[in-house]
Amino acid sequence: MSESVDVAIIGGGAAGLMCALTAGRRGKRVRVIEHANRVGKKILMSGGGRCNFTNTGTTPANFLSTNPHYCKSALARYTPASFIAMVDAHGIAWHEKELGQLFCDTSSKQIVRMLLDECASAGVRIETSCSVDRVRAVGGGFRLDTGSGSIDCAALVVATGGLSIPSMGASGFGYELARQFGHEVLPTRAGLVPLTLSGKHQERLQDLSGVALPVVSSCKDMQFKADMLITHRGLSGPAILQISSYWQPGDELLIDLLPDTDVVDFFVEQQRSRPAAEFRTVLGDVLPRRLAQRLCEIQLGSKPMRQYRESELRRVAAALCAWPIVASGTEGYRTAEVTLGGVDTDQLSSSTMQSRKVDGLYFIGEVVDVTGHLGGYNFQWAWASGHAAGSAA
């Protein structure tokens, strides 16, 4: 069995489906090939099943890339408001959780249904559980040998995602295709991922698993204010996931455990009003008690407040505002929300996502070296890059 289409899209995730419906609306004959048994698996699992589908505060500064300017054109031409308009047109109720993060009121299934309905109305054909075994350049276009026959297409869009969460079918197939057609693939690593501790660093904290608190995490010139969660293996929570995209082994990582407190003033006031109170008790009033006690055991010590000189209190305050974490690594692609690195943007058009090396070849979404912060930004990149390619392919 063989067929001919205008646009073939490998990958039925967020970017692939957006590209498909956009090209289909232009009257293109579009075919989506998805190797998993259903499309949009990452959409379905995101946001605790409610899909953090965009962020109203999206700017290019919310993305990591070797070329920080690359994402600007696509993001400017398909904004969060553009996607919200489609969500509203489908009657999907949503709410803003915090910091511009938008979620479905009911279920992420609604976003997948919306994309599928849009694809259907645009005449897009989608095939799931279908492998792509071989891709060749043929006669000014491409031929795909798939598990259900061959497909000839004038334009080929690679929307295969990255390496994150292999249990959901993630693979390096998109990177292999990029190399096949002469593209450079920049080194990849797990992003938005928990950090692991080892040795004494893990031993000191592992029995505090489940303790959470608001912090500011800092690495290099970046910092994020959000919650941190202590786990059996290390540290997680939004503050850690965010900074993990910037941290690499050997980098200094600092945690401000009391970001909303003037710590010195607090200690001085407590010393005046509660001179007999033990320091660990005072610290337990502003930190989770178990964590406060552990910090006193392993680092800070404890004695009645009246026994502290102000210089000592200042040193303790400084330690709490810049608590050093010696991470041994990350949880890796198994739990990472995104993949950093990917297809080099220097060889792609920023306005259309088309290859500068091979006419008719496009790369969109996570397979490209553009990675967003936590909070709906990666979906907005999927929508924007998919729309850019779908408008041109």
C-alpha positions in Angstrom: 0.0 0.0 0.0 1.3 3.5 -0.9 -0.1 6.9 -0.9 0.9 10.5 -1.7 0.3 13.5 0.5 1.4 17.1 0.8 2.7 17.0 4.3 3.7 14.0 6.4 4.3 14.6 10.1 6.2 12.1 12.2 4.9 12.4 15.8 1.5 12.9 17.1 2.3 15.0 20.2 1.5 18.6 20.9 3.7 20.1 18.2 2.8 17.5 15.6 -1.0 17.9 16.0 -0.8 21.7 16.0 1.3 21.5 12.8 -1.2 19.1 11.2 -4.3 21.1 11.9 -2.6 24.3 10.7 -1.5 22.8 7.4 -4.9 21.0 7.0 -6.7 24.3 7.3 -4.7 25.6 4.4 -6.1 22.7 2.3 -3.0 20.5 2.5 -3.3 16.8 2.4 -1.8 15.9 5.8 -0.8 12.6 7.3 0.3 12.1 10.9 2.3 9.0 11.8 2.5 8.1 15.5 4.3 5.0 16.8 2.4 4.9 20.1 -1.1 3.5 20.5 -2.6 7.0 20.9 -1.6 10.6 20.3 -0.9 13.3 22.8 0.3 11.1 25.7 2.4 13.9 27.2 -0.6 16.2 27.0 -2.7 13.6 28.9 -0.3 13.2 31.7 0.7 16.9 32.1 -0.4 19.1 35.0 -1.6 16.2 37.1 -4.1 15.3 34.3 -5.4 18.8 33.8 -2.7 20.0 31.3 -0.8 23.2 32.0 -1.5 24.1 28.3 0.2 27.5 28.2 1.6 30.4 30.2 0.3 34.0 29.7 3.6 35.4 30.6 5.6 33.6 27.9 8.6 35.5 26.6 11.8 34.3 24.9 13.5 34.7 28.3 11.6 31.6 29.5 13.6 29.3 27.1 17.0 27.8 27.0 18.8 27.4 23.6 22.3 27.8 22.3 20.7 30.6 20.2 18.4 32.5 22.5 17.0 34.5 19.7 15.8 31.6 17.6 12.4 31.2 19.4 11.4 34.8 19.1 9.7 34.8 15.7 7.5 31.7 16.2 6.5 32.8 19.7 5.6 36.3 18.5 3.4 35.0 15.7 1.5 32.4 17.8 0.9 33.7 21.3 -0.8 32.2 24.4 -3.8 34.3 23.4 -4.0 32.5 20.1 -4.2 29.1 21.8 -6.6 30.4 24.4 -8.9 31.5 21.7 -9.0 27.9 20.3 -9.6 26.5 23.8 -12.5 29.0 24.4 -14.0 28.2 21.0 -14.3 24.6 22.0 -15.9 25.5 25.3 -13.1 24.2 27.5 -13.2 25.7 31.0 -9.8 26.7 32.4 -8.2 28.6 35.2 -5.0 30.3 36.1 -3.2 28.5 38.9 -0.3 30.8 39.5 2.3 32.9 37.7 0.3 32.8 34.4 0.0 29.0 34.3 -3.3 28.0 32.7 -4.9 24.6 33.4 -8.1 22.8 32.2 -10.8 22.9 34.9 -11.7 19.3 34.2 -9.2 17.1 32.2 -6.3 17.2 29.8 -8.3 14.9 27.6 -10.2 17.9 26.5 -7.1 19.4 24.9 -6.4 16.2 23.0 -10.0 16.0 21.9 -9.9 19.6 20.7 -6.8 19.0 18.7 -8.2 15.8 17.2 -11.5 17.6 16.3 -9.6 20.4 14.6 -7.5 17.9 12.7 -10.6 16.0 11.6 -12.4 19.1 10.4 -9.2 20.0 8.4 -9.2 16.6 6.8 -6.0 15.4 8.6 -5.5 11.6 8.6 -3.8 10.2 11.8 -2.4 6.7 12.1 -1.3 5.4 15.5 0.7 2.3 16.3 2.6 2.8 13.1 6.4 2.7 12.8 8.6 4.6 10.4 11.2 2.2 9.3 13.0 4.3 6.6 13.0 7.9 5.3 14.5 8.8 1.9 14.7 12.0 -0.2 13.0 11.1 -3.5 12.3 13.4 -6.5 12.2 16.7 -4.7 10.2 15.2 -1.8 10.4 12.3 0.6 9.4 8.7 0.9 8.6 7.1 4.2 8.5 3.3 4.6 6.1 2.7 7.4 4.5 -0.3 9.1 1.4 0.2 7.0 3.0 1.0 3.6 5.0 3.7 1.9 4.1 7.5 2.0 5.4 10.0 -0.5 5.2 13.6 0.6 6.4 17.0 -0.6 7.1 18.2 3.0 8.2 16.2 6.0 7.8 17.5 9.5 9.8 15.8 12.3 7.8 16.2 15.6 9.2 13.2 17.4 10.0 14.9 20.8 13.0 14.2 22.9 14.3 11.5 25.2 12.3 12.3 28.2 10.1 9.6 29.8 11.1 6.6 27.6 8.3 4.6 29.3 5.9 6.7 27.2 7.7 5.8 24.0 10.3 8.6 23.8 13.3 7.8 21.5 16.1 9.4 19.7 14.6 8.8 16.2 14.2 12.5 15.4 17.9 13.1 16.1 18.8 10.1 13.9 16.7 11.7 11.0 18.4 15.0 11.6 21.9 13.5 11.3 20.8 11.5 8.2 20.0 14.7 6.4 23.2 16.5 7.5 22.0 18.3 10.5 24.1 18.8 13.7 22.5 17.6 16.9 23.7 19.4 20.0 24.4 17.3 23.1 21.2 16.3 25.0 20.6 15.9 28.7 17.6 15.7 31.0 15.9 18.9 32.0 13.2 19.8 34.5 14.3 16.8 36.5 14.8 16.0 40.2 18.4 16.1 41.6 20.0 13.2 43.4 22.2 13.2 46.4 24.7 10.6 47.5 26.8 9.6 50.5 26.5 11.7 53.6 24.4 14.3 51.8 21.7 11.8 51.1 22.0 10.0 54.4 21.4 13.3 56.3 18.2 14.1 54.4 16.6 10.8 53.2 14.5 10.3 56.3 13.0 13.7 55.8 11.4 12.5 52.6 8.1 14.4 52.0 9.2 17.6 53.7 8.4 20.6 51.5 9.0 24.3 51.8 9.2 27.5 49.7 12.8 28.4 48.7 14.9 30.2 46.2 17.2 27.9 44.2 20.3 29.5 42.6 22.8 28.3 40.1 25.2 30.4 38.0 23.2 33.5 37.3 19.7 31.9 37.5 17.4 31.7 40.4 13.8 30.4 40.9 11.4 31.0 43.8 9.1 28.1 44.3 8.6 25.0 46.5 11.3 22.4 47.2 10.5 18.8 48.1 12.9 16.4 49.9 12.8 12.9 48.5 14.3 9.5 49.4 16.9 10.1 46.7 17.5 13.8 46.8 15.5 17.0 46.0 12.6 17.7 43.8 9.7 20.2 43.6 9.3 23.2 41.2 12.3 25.1 42.5 14.6 22.2 41.9 13.1 21.1 38.6 13.6 24.7 37.3 17.2 25.0 38.4 18.1 21.5 37.1 18.0 22.8 33.5 20.9 25.1 34.4 22.8 22.9 36.8 25.5 20.5 35.7 27.8 18.3 37.8 30.4 20.4 39.6 28.3 23.6 39.5 27.6 25.3 42.8 23.9 25.1 43.8 22.6 27.3 46.7 19.2 27.2 48.4 17.7 30.2 50.3 15.6 28.4 52.9 13.9 31.5 54.2 13.3 33.7 51.1 10.5 35.8 52.6 12.1 36.5 56.0 14.6 39.1 57.1 16.5 36.4 59.0 18.8 38.5 61.1 16.0 40.8 62.2 13.9 37.7 63.1 16.7 36.1 65.2 17.4 39.4 67.0 13.8 39.9 67.8 13.5 36.3 69.0 16.5 36.7 71.1 14.9 39.8 72.8 11.5 38.2 73.3 12.4 34.6 74.0 16.0 34.6 75.4 15.6 31.1 77.0 14.3 29.4 73.9 16.6 27.0 72.2 17.7 28.0 68.7 16.3 24.8 67.1 12.9 25.7 68.6 13.0 29.2 67.1 14.2 27.9 63.8 11.3 25.3 63.8 8.9 28.2 63.9 9.9 29.4 60.4 11.1 26.1 58.8 9.5 22.6 58.8 10.4 21.4 62.3 12.1 18.2 61.2 14.3 20.1 58.8 15.1 22.7 61.4 16.2 20.0 63.9 18.3 18.2 61.3 20.1 21.4 60.2 20.9 22.1 63.8 22.3 18.6 64.2 24.5 18.5 61.2 25.5 22.1 60.7 24.2 24.9 62.8 24.2 23.7 66.4 21.8 24.9 69.0 21.8 26.8 72.3 19.6 29.2 74.2 19.0 32.4 72.2 20.5 34.6 74.9 23.9 32.9 74.4 24.3 34.1 70.8 26.3 37.1 69.9 24.8 39.1 67.0 27.8 38.1 64.8 26.9 34.4 65.3 23.3 35.1 64.4 24.5 36.8 61.2 26.6 33.8 60.3 23.8 31.4 60.9 21.4 33.6 58.9 23.9 33.7 56.0 24.1 29.9 56.1 20.3 29.5 55.9 20.1 32.0 53.0 22.8 30.2 51.0 22.5 26.5 52.0 24.9 24.7 49.7 23.7 21.5 48.0 26.2 19.0 46.6 24.1 17.1 44.1 25.5 14.0 42.5 23.4 14.0 39.4 19.8 13.9 38.2 17.0 11.3 38.0 17.7 11.3 34.2 15.3 10.9 31.3 13.2 8.5 33.3 11.4 11.3 35.1 12.6 14.4 33.2 9.9 16.5 31.8 12.0 17.8 28.9 15.2 17.1 26.9 17.7 19.9 26.7 19.7 20.3 23.5 18.7 18.7 20.2 18.7 19.8 16.5 20.9 22.8 16.1 18.8 25.9 15.4 21.6 27.5 13.3 20.5 25.1 10.5 16.8 25.9 10.7 14.7 28.9 9.7 13.3 30.7 12.8 10.2 31.8 10.9 9.2 28.4 9.3 11.3 25.8 11.2 12.4 24.5 7.7 15.8 23.0 7.2 18.4 25.3 5.6 20.0 22.2 4.2 17.1 20.3 2.7 14.0 21.9 1.2 10.8 20.6 2.6 12.2 19.2 5.8 11.0 20.7 9.1 11.8 20.2 12.8 9.5 21.3 15.5 8.8 21.0 19.3 11.1 19.3 21.7 13.4 17.7 19.1 14.8 21.2 18.5 17.3 22.9 20.7 14.7 25.0 22.5 13.6 24.1 26.0 11.2 26.0 28.2 11.0 26.6 31.9 8.4 24.7 34.0 4.9 26.2 33.9 3.3 25.7 30.4 6.2 27.2 28.4 7.1 24.0 26.6 3.5 23.5 25.4 3.5 27.1 24.1 6.7 26.3 22.2 5.0 23.2 20.8 2.0 25.3 19.6 4.1 28.1 18.2 6.7 26.0 16.4 3.9 23.6 15.1 1.9 26.6 13.8 5.0 28.1 12.1 5.8 24.9 10.2 2.1 24.2 9.5 1.8 27.6 8.0 4.7 27.0 5.6 4.9 23.3 4.8 
